[in-house]
């Protein structure tokens, strides 16, 4: 699954560690989400949506949806 997490995080001027602190996860988790190596749980995806004031479906998508 692809995501816009890196784009949204950078738009805020946040490091991965800062985003991780906001979400209550490790920096490694943020890195894995950004690189597509980890699909977040639904609760974590919802926290990301609330934090960035975006619907979850605008943050996460399948690669073929944007081909």
Secondary structure, 3 states (H helix, E strand, C coil): CEECHHHHHHHHCCCHHHHHHHHCCCHHHHHHHHCCCCCCCHHHHHHHHHHHCCCHHHHEECHHHHC
